[in-house]
Amino acid sequence: MSRKDREIERLTRELRLRDQRIQHLEKKLLELEKHLLQYDNPHTPPSQKKDKPKDQPHKKGKPGRPPGHAGVTRPQATPTQTVTVDADTCPHCQNKLGKATKIETQIIEELPEPQPLTVTEFKIRHYDCPKCGKHVTATDKRLPKEGIFGPRLLAHINLLKYKYRLTHRKITEFLKHEYNLKITPATVLDITRRVSDSLQKEYQKVKDSLRKSKASYTDETGCPVQGTNYWLWGFTTDHETLIAIRKSRGKKVLTEILGNKYPGTIISDGHRSYSNYTTNQQRCWSHILRDTQHAAEKYPEAKPLDKAMHRLYHKLTRRLEHQPPPEERIIIHHQAEATLKRWTTKKYKTPQVDKVSEKIKTASKSLLTFITTPGIEPTNNRAERALREHVVIRKIIGTLRNEKGTRIHETLMTMLAVECKYICPNACK
């Protein structure tokens, strides 16, 4: 082999190795970019972003409300008792005091003295009917269906857990401190299970009502269950919020909760499970506008698109404020459709901007549903607000332990979201 051939072979080998390394680095780059998207995307909360914005410059002026702002005074409570504060002698010279020259009124609010638990013995009589021979057991509304704790105590424990976010251990400490009631964390869990079981019919009523609603603001978020990622779904209407925890994030959950043919409009963030379930949906404008704004911050080519989308959104919401008639709504819809088409058919040189444009184009039909369907909102913020409480609870407890825990959580949080009357003494009768 000549010297020239050996040189060619060496260079070929080096090029091959270089190509392999380039392919490896490109693959690694894609993996890192995919991982980075978890922390740097249009929908990442500010608290989770790695590159947080710099502190704003300190503004001059005193903290608090501006001068001239109307003050707010807490209204006085209505007294439940009256105490007269008298003095017989002067504390300085010990002389007797005569009639008071002035009476000053001061209303004080105070906690009552700690009350011991009410412990009641029920003597339950049994009978045999002399006519039909059936056995009859007397009942009392204060008797729970299960266990030795009364309805008010059951309700109180569930409110401590699901409304005030205390852990099982903290609840046991609170009950011991306040009422000298000694129970274990396992008992607290079982009490939540009892109340959850008693509320299954009410939970089903909420589901039945949801299936007949005109609109459902729907969202989902991760919910760890013993180390496995489940999905916590929230379905919010004008009157209730239903919570469901499932392993899936797909169409089958929507079918299970809303039925095969949901008559209303689903307002969502645009996840593909919603499109697979129904065409009658409203895509969230907040998500789209965050996409365009995120692109505009990185790529100058996206700035006109971002401005146009924000301008269109504000124009539509202003025009719909006075509740125009159906004929005018159709005209508004056609005009908005033309605007979207004009901006999404443009050719963009930056691939990332083109991707955002294509996303808007795909969502364009469902972005404008709120124009011709009165009564629905253009964003999914209502569903996101409904899930916010669960995100806080998730940070506190870390994970649910099992399927039983998911059923308890979804039932009791649904009842709390609907109305607190469900977690009350009457709920456990």
Residue, then its C-alpha position, 0 to 999 in steps of 0.5 A: m500500500s502506497r503512502k498516499d493510500r495509507e493517508i487516505e485510509r487514515l483520513t477516512r477512519e478519522l472522518r468516520l470516527r468524527d461522524q460517529r461522535i457528531q451523531h452521539l453529540e446530536k443525540k445527547l443534545l436532543e435528550l438535553e433539550k427534551h429534559l430542559l423543556q420540563y423547566d423552560n417552556p411557555h407553561t412552566p410556573p415561575s417558581q420552577k424555572k431555573d433562570k428566574p427573572k432578576d429582581q426588579p429595581h426598588k421603587k421609591g415611596k413608602p410600602g402599603r396603600p397609597p395616600g387617600h385610599a379608603g380604609v377598611t374597618r373590621p365590623q364589630a361582633t354582636p356581644t353574646q354576654t355583657v360584663t360590667v367592670d366596677a371599681d369600689t376604691c381608688p387604687h391611689c389613696q384607697n378612698k371610696l369611689g362614688k358614681a361613675t362619670k362615664i361608661e366606656t364600651q369595649i367589645i372583646e372576642e375570645l375563644p371559649e374554654p376548652q370543652p370536654l368530649t360529649v360521651t353518650e351511652f345509647k341504650i338501643r331497644h329491639y322489638d318483635c312486631p306482634k303483627c308481622g313478626k319482623h324484628v325492629t331495631a330503634t334508631d337515632k340520628r346521632l348514631p353513626k353507621e359504623g364505629i364509635f365516633g359521632p357524626r360531628l367528630l367525623a366531619h371535624i376530622n375530615l375538614l382538618k384533613y382536606k380543608y385545612r391540609l393537616t397530616h394524619r399525625k398532626i390531626t391526632e396531636f390536635l385532637k389530643h391537645e384540644y379535646n384529650l382524645k387519643i386516636t392513632p393516624a391509622t384511625v384518622l385514615d379509617i375515619t376519612r374512609r368511612v365518610s368517603d363511603s357515606l358520600q358515594k351517592e352524593y359523588q355520583k349525583v355530582k357526576d350525573s349533574l356534570r354529564k348534563s352540563k353545558a360546559s366543563y372546564t377540564d384539566e389534569t395534573g400529575c398525582p403520585v400514588q405509591g411512587t407511580n404517576y397517576w393523573l388527577w382530573g378536575f371537571t368544573t362547571d358553574h355549580e360544581t367541581l368533580i375530582a377523579i384520580r386515574k392511571s390514564r391521561g387518555k380519552k377513556v377517562l373522559t368517556e368514563i366521567l362524561g359519558n359516551k356523548y357529552p352534550g356540552t363544550i369542553i374547555s381544555d388546554g388542548h391535550r390530544s385526549y380531548s380532541n380524540y373524545t370530542t370536536n365540541q371544545q374550546r382551546c385555552w387562549s392563555h396557553i396559546l398566548r403563552d406559546t407565542q410570548h415565549a417564542a417572541e422572547k427568544y426569536p424576533e421573527a415571532k414578535p409580530l405573531d405574538k402581538a397579533m394574537h394578543r391584539l385579536y384576543h383582547k379585541l374579541t373579548r371586548r366585542l363580546e362583553h355586551q353580549p351581541p346577538p347570534e347574527e353579530r357573533i357569526i360575523i365576529h367569528h368569520q372575521a377572527e377566522a380570517t385573521l388567524k388564517r392570515w397569520t398561520t399561512k405565513k412562511y416562517k424561517t425559524p423552525q420554532v416559530d413555524k411550529v408555534s404557527e402550525k399549533i395555532k393553525t391546528a387549534s384555530k377552529s376550537l379557539l373560536t368556539f366561545i364566540t358562537t357559544p354564549g356562556i363559556e370562557p375563552t380560557n381554562n383558568r377556572a379548571e386550573r384554579a380548581l386544581r391549585e388546592h390539590v397541587v398544594i396538598r401534593k406538596i404537603i403529603g408527597t404521595l397517596r398510598n394506594e387505590k383506597g387513598t385515591r378514592i377517599h381523596e377524590t370523593l371528599m375533595t369533590m364534596l368540599a369543592v361543591e359545598c361544605k354542607y356535604i361534610c357535616p353531621n348529616a352526611c354520616k347519619 
